[in-house]
């Protein structure tokens, strides 16, 4: 089983495999953000852990910066989109903020890092968001049962999926939460993943 998980992790590090795996579910994962926000009014976007530009298409009208530690993902994002992408750790990356970003997006990134690193990232994001902006987080949750969603959370490359109430406690230490919405991603009506959407101000 360990060998299978490691091989799966290796495959998902390959840009084409990751993109194909994400494609059927990307819109469903992003749906709570699209439903609860008027994206046409967004001006400046910071996309943290942007991968190969999974969510870039939603922000064609806005100033956009994607930050990602995987250089293969960034190379693919640059190939597909004429936008700004950098290979960097968001906790150490420096850039002229010009008033910050009104839309900071963290989509399915934090469950790949431990608790200490999660707090470092969230602390950093507070310095990047503009006074009138919001931080938007989509995260994988761990249902803590014997469901398919729990099995897939266990198999995920990210080893730090948490119950929804734990994510809420963590986020509340760094932002004023405006929306906290658990939701499933389903296939043929069956929930495969349980996630949560959090919107907060610094």
Helices and strands as residue ranges (DSSP letters): H 2-13, H 15-23, H 26-36, G 39-41, E 44-48, G 56-59, E 63-68, H 71-80, E 84-87, E 101-107, G 110-112, H 115-128, E 129-140, H 148-155, H 164-172, E 176-187, E 190-201
